Amino acid sequence: MQHFYFDHNATTPVDPEVLETVVSCLGQVYGNASSIHHFGQAAKQRLEAARRQVATLINASASEIVFTSGGTEANNLAILGLSRASSAAPKHVITCAIEHPAVLSPAKQLGAEGCEITCLRVPSSGIVSPEDIRRALRPETVLVSIMHANNELGTLQPIAEIARIAHQAGAALHVDGVQALGKLPVDVQSLGVDLYSMSGHKLYAPKGVGALYMRKGTRLAPIMYGGHHERDRRPGTENVPGIAAFGAAAELAARCMAEDTERLAMLRDRLENAVLDRIPGTGVNGSRWNRLPNTTNIYFDGIDGEAMVIALDLRGFAVSTGAACSSGALSPSHVLKAIGLSDLRARASMRFSLGRANTAAHVDSLVEAIGASVAHLRRISVHA
Amino acid sequence: MPESPIAVAMSGGVDSSTVAAMLVRDGRTVVGMTMQLWNQRRLPELASAEGGAPSGSGRCCSLDDVYDARRVAEQIGIPYYVVNFERQFEEHVVKPFVEEYLAGRTPIPCTLCNNYIKFDRFLEMADSVGAHYMATGHYARVRLDPASGRYQLLRAVDESKDQTYFLFGLTQAQLARTLFPLGELHKPEVRDIARSMRLAVASKGDSQEICFVPNGDYAAFMDAYLKEKGVTVERTSGEIVTTEGRTLGHHEGVHHFTVGQRKGLGIATGEPLYVIATDPASQRVTVGGNDDLQSSRFVAKQVNWISIAGLAPGATVRAQVKIRNKHAAAPATLSGTADADRVEVRFLHPQRAITPGQGAVFYDGEITLGGGWIE
């Protein structure tokens, strides 16, 4: 059976061009980037070239990029590092209810360490209100952490406005940009962010590499100890093949952005419109405007999302719902509940996230499969 | 899809793994699914003494078991999923379990799990993925009786593993879609098959009975669960009295006691004492000698009939009745009552510790007639 992938917000396949970089790096550039000899220098060159490529994608300087093991580590470094570097007492941090667990969990940890945490509610649009942030700010607020694009809804947050508000109050702004990077133009200068988290595998690079943008002058306490790598900001021998791949993927993203954005938005709308037209009892969760071009989150009243993910997988279509827990089972999405969906509707919702390899023909067969699955599930369901 | 696939409930143990492997060997299309029923890290008080969350295999939904099931699925080349029924499990199994205990009865969650989760939610999930049949690793047999047109539930060929006691709640509709491939086999044969197919779980130990209660410590589980729920149970401590009403001592809560229990009374007397009854209303635990535990009559409620359609009021039928899993079915007469859901059971000889809340299952030889809950 042929399998089609519609879960690009979970992860993306490694682009062939990026793969070439990984393979050549793994095969030939085996030096330790900290070594002074020829081999070390070759590795260092790849490392710094990648740093420039990633910096260019977000309009930063290379020296402001710290490579990490991925988005989760970047978020941890930003949130724990910034708060712990501040000598203020008491300390206050603001975040919101639709953040990824890689933001919510470190914030919770800060709470356990005595920091005050405000977790803002988010309206049904899935877009945080800058006014709510203004109201939550206090003199002791050291950090505001708001995501750029939500992973489940695709909704975009008004980052530039939030940055102005946070800075007026003397707080730094961290943005989890993991889902936005590569899907829409990101300019950290015009957005005015202080910290911006990125992950390679969401833009066709391999897993295990990410980065944190740190505006020049931002102070972070380290969260790991061990060496002087990354200008004393992140110890550990650099993952040169992964980082080089991230760099190549960043360059590729910049090159393909305009075309990808337009094509994916067209395909996403084709999918969304077909589902909404043909299947009664469906609707889009969150705002349909101010959204990533590749993402749609749709509810199908009367069905169990978990059953539908399995049914679609057995028909060859990979989609997702909620968040996977450690066993691989699904638990209801905290994002959908945060924007006010009932438990029932949250469990009846599915996320479709498109990517470069998807075509209109794939989308049409996905729509067919969704229609058949929903009809079947509604026919048999007694529990929905 | 060419042929309706069979959904196999895979626990990660040797039995259900072998079922999946046998069906694949026989050329059937199989989908493996593991039910995530309970989060073992949820009640931190119950963490094992070695430290950390309880994670040993044989426990409900431990990550080790999911790992094992996934590995078997990979080995035999079937699609595999973990499905989350935690919400339903808590509502239909854990909550009633706790409530029954607090009400002075001794519940059997495995039967509730079979009735409301395994043969209900799971069957529905099977339907969802286009599987008409489900298969499990239970030791029992299902047979369509041409004469009556009813699906019969038969005891397993391996008497020592027979699980029909826990399956008395199954309806005709559920039985019609259920396969128990192990019912015709003895456990050592199952292990042989698993070994011959080189399943990774071939020599894994058997699981314990009540999967979500670590070490069988019900009282500790209930204390932790009620604490998490923020429920303060009124002090259920009270008196320990004899059948004549003489006070022998005090206890710390009626839910720590079950009928027939001998240990943990904290009373030293000449002859052994047993719990005869618990009464949450008066918070009394009544104790007595072994003879006081003997009884020959009870009423079974919420009776589900399997191999026969029912029993008219006043009608009687001879049967062998089992009043707990380890009880040897004893000869009795069943009498229909005016209430179709209730059956009066009279044993030929008195039986020890007929315990309210336990299941009573009626047999005619190897055929399961039906069963109900001891009132």
Interface residues (C-beta under 8 A of the other chain):
Chain A: D304 E306 A307 M308 I310 A311 D313 L314 C325 S326 S327 G328 A329 L330 S331 H376 L377 I380 S381 V382 H383
Chain B: V31 M33 T34 Q36 C61 L63 V66 R70 P79 Y81 V82 V83 N84 E86 R121 E124 M125 D127 S128 V129 G130
